[in-house]
Amino acid sequence: MEEMKKVLPPQITVETAATILRKNGFKMSVDKLRAGLVQGIYPFGDVVQRHDGMLKNDCYDVYTVLLEKWIKERTEQH
């Protein structure tokens, strides 16, 4: 989670988010993250769809606080 502490903006790019997820042990590509955000699988971001079915033209927002919470929920020892 050290990477998260260095990220101060409330929103980060999907590229940055995918890197943070990989550093925390998740198998994640930028394309997988984009698809998951579009499908509503990952609750830590939003998508503004510009054209139907054209993921590369969509706008993505990943929210730092929600991403950190999602990672913590899945990596904490019980």
C-alpha atoms as an extended CHARMM CRD file, in Angstrom:
* protein
*
        78  EXT
         1         1  MET       CA              0.0000000000        0.0000000000        0.0000000000  PROA      1               0.0000000000
         2         2  GLU       CA              3.0220000000        2.2700000000       -0.0300000000  PROA      2               0.0000000000
         3         3  GLU       CA              2.2220000000        3.1350000000       -3.6580000000  PROA      3               0.0000000000
         4         4  MET       CA             -1.2150000000        4.3710000000       -2.5730000000  PROA      4               0.0000000000
         5         5  LYS       CA              0.3400000000        6.7330000000       -0.0300000000  PROA      5               0.0000000000
         6         6  LYS       CA              2.3710000000        8.3500000000       -2.8120000000  PROA      6               0.0000000000
         7         7  VAL       CA             -0.7880000000        8.8910000000       -4.8880000000  PROA      7               0.0000000000
         8         8  LEU       CA             -2.3990000000       12.0390000000       -3.5870000000  PROA      8               0.0000000000
         9         9  PRO       CA             -5.0560000000       12.9000000000       -6.1890000000  PROA      9               0.0000000000
        10        10  PRO       CA             -8.5720000000       11.6350000000       -5.5520000000  PROA      10              0.0000000000
        11        11  GLN       CA             -8.6390000000       10.1510000000       -9.0680000000  PROA      11              0.0000000000
        12        12  ILE       CA             -5.9870000000        8.1430000000      -10.8960000000  PROA      12              0.0000000000
        13        13  THR       CA             -5.6920000000        6.6540000000      -14.3600000000  PROA      13              0.0000000000
        14        14  VAL       CA             -6.5650000000        3.0480000000      -15.1310000000  PROA      14              0.0000000000
        15        15  GLU       CA             -2.9000000000        2.5160000000      -15.9990000000  PROA      15              0.0000000000
        16        16  THR       CA             -1.8220000000        3.6580000000      -12.5340000000  PROA      16              0.0000000000
        17        17  ALA       CA             -4.5820000000        1.6300000000      -10.8840000000  PROA      17              0.0000000000
        18        18  ALA       CA             -3.5880000000       -1.5240000000      -12.7840000000  PROA      18              0.0000000000
        19        19  THR       CA              0.0300000000       -1.0440000000      -11.6790000000  PROA      19              0.0000000000
        20        20  ILE       CA             -1.0400000000       -0.6290000000       -8.0480000000  PROA      20              0.0000000000
        21        21  LEU       CA             -3.2180000000       -3.7460000000       -8.2530000000  PROA      21              0.0000000000
        22        22  ARG       CA             -0.3450000000       -5.8000000000       -9.7250000000  PROA      22              0.0000000000
        23        23  LYS       CA              2.0110000000       -4.5730000000       -6.9830000000  PROA      23              0.0000000000
        24        24  ASN       CA             -0.5290000000       -5.8300000000       -4.4530000000  PROA      24              0.0000000000
        25        25  GLY       CA             -0.6610000000       -9.3200000000       -5.9630000000  PROA      25              0.0000000000
        26        26  PHE       CA             -3.6170000000       -9.0540000000       -8.3290000000  PROA      26              0.0000000000
        27        27  LYS       CA             -3.3330000000      -10.2910000000      -11.9050000000  PROA      27              0.0000000000
        28        28  MET       CA             -4.5000000000       -7.1760000000      -13.6870000000  PROA      28              0.0000000000
        29        29  SER       CA             -4.0260000000       -5.6600000000      -17.1040000000  PROA      29              0.0000000000
        30        30  VAL       CA             -5.2720000000       -2.2740000000      -18.2060000000  PROA      30              0.0000000000
        31        31  ASP       CA             -7.7320000000       -3.9210000000      -20.6100000000  PROA      31              0.0000000000
        32        32  LYS       CA             -9.0820000000       -6.2360000000      -17.8880000000  PROA      32              0.0000000000
        33        33  LEU       CA             -9.5270000000       -3.2930000000      -15.5290000000  PROA      33              0.0000000000
        34        34  ARG       CA            -11.3150000000       -1.2510000000      -18.1890000000  PROA      34              0.0000000000
        35        35  ALA       CA            -13.6490000000       -4.1510000000      -19.0070000000  PROA      35              0.0000000000
        36        36  GLY       CA            -14.3710000000       -4.7240000000      -15.3020000000  PROA      36              0.0000000000
        37        37  LEU       CA            -15.1960000000       -1.0660000000      -14.7700000000  PROA      37              0.0000000000
        38        38  VAL       CA            -17.5320000000       -1.0590000000      -17.7890000000  PROA      38              0.0000000000
        39        39  GLN       CA            -19.2840000000       -4.2010000000      -16.5050000000  PROA      39              0.0000000000
        40        40  GLY       CA            -19.5540000000       -2.8480000000      -12.9550000000  PROA      40              0.0000000000
        41        41  ILE       CA            -17.3940000000       -5.6380000000      -11.5040000000  PROA      41              0.0000000000
        42        42  TYR       CA            -14.9260000000       -3.2330000000       -9.9170000000  PROA      42              0.0000000000
        43        43  PRO       CA            -16.7590000000       -0.7210000000       -7.6950000000  PROA      43              0.0000000000
        44        44  PHE       CA            -13.8710000000        1.7220000000       -7.3570000000  PROA      44              0.0000000000
        45        45  GLY       CA            -14.3360000000        3.6480000000      -10.5770000000  PROA      45              0.0000000000
        46        46  ASP       CA            -16.6710000000        5.0880000000      -13.1720000000  PROA      46              0.0000000000
        47        47  VAL       CA            -16.8300000000        5.0070000000      -16.9480000000  PROA      47              0.0000000000
        48        48  VAL       CA            -18.2050000000        7.5800000000      -19.3310000000  PROA      48              0.0000000000
        49        49  GLN       CA            -18.9460000000        5.6900000000      -22.5170000000  PROA      49              0.0000000000
        50        50  ARG       CA            -18.4090000000        7.7430000000      -25.6500000000  PROA      50              0.0000000000
        51        51  HSD       CA            -19.3280000000        5.0950000000      -28.2210000000  PROA      51              0.0000000000
        52        52  ASP       CA            -21.0690000000        1.7580000000      -27.7170000000  PROA      52              0.0000000000
        53        53  GLY       CA            -18.5870000000       -1.0860000000      -27.5750000000  PROA      53              0.0000000000
        54        54  MET       CA            -15.5210000000        1.1040000000      -28.0750000000  PROA      54              0.0000000000
        55        55  LEU       CA            -13.6100000000        0.7420000000      -24.8010000000  PROA      55              0.0000000000
        56        56  LYS       CA            -10.6080000000        2.7250000000      -26.0140000000  PROA      56              0.0000000000
        57        57  ASN       CA            -12.7660000000        5.8230000000      -26.5270000000  PROA      57              0.0000000000
        58        58  ASP       CA            -14.3510000000        5.7040000000      -23.0860000000  PROA      58              0.0000000000
        59        59  CYS       CA            -13.2630000000        7.9400000000      -20.1940000000  PROA      59              0.0000000000
        60        60  TYR       CA            -12.3170000000        6.1980000000      -16.9520000000  PROA      60              0.0000000000
        61        61  ASP       CA            -12.0560000000        7.5170000000      -13.4050000000  PROA      61              0.0000000000
        62        62  VAL       CA            -10.5520000000        5.3470000000      -10.6690000000  PROA      62              0.0000000000
        63        63  TYR       CA            -11.0660000000        6.7080000000       -7.1710000000  PROA      63              0.0000000000
        64        64  THR       CA             -7.9980000000        6.3380000000       -4.9760000000  PROA      64              0.0000000000
        65        65  VAL       CA             -9.8270000000        5.9210000000       -1.6500000000  PROA      65              0.0000000000
        66        66  LEU       CA            -12.2360000000        3.3060000000       -3.0360000000  PROA      66              0.0000000000
        67        67  LEU       CA             -9.3950000000        1.3770000000       -4.7020000000  PROA      67              0.0000000000
        68        68  GLU       CA             -7.4230000000        1.3310000000       -1.4510000000  PROA      68              0.0000000000
        69        69  LYS       CA            -10.4920000000        0.0770000000        0.4590000000  PROA      69              0.0000000000
        70        70  TRP       CA            -11.1340000000       -2.6430000000       -2.1800000000  PROA      70              0.0000000000
        71        71  ILE       CA             -7.5270000000       -3.8600000000       -1.9740000000  PROA      71              0.0000000000
        72        72  LYS       CA             -7.5390000000       -3.8830000000        1.8370000000  PROA      72              0.0000000000
        73        73  GLU       CA            -10.7810000000       -5.9080000000        1.9350000000  PROA      73              0.0000000000
        74        74  ARG       CA             -9.2000000000       -8.5780000000       -0.2590000000  PROA      74              0.0000000000
        75        75  THR       CA             -5.7200000000       -8.7210000000        1.2290000000  PROA      75              0.0000000000
        76        76  GLU       CA             -6.2620000000       -8.4760000000        4.9890000000  PROA      76              0.0000000000
        77        77  GLN       CA             -5.6640000000      -11.6040000000        7.0460000000  PROA      77              0.0000000000
        78        78  HSD       CA             -8.7260000000      -12.6890000000        9.0110000000  PROA      78              0.0000000000
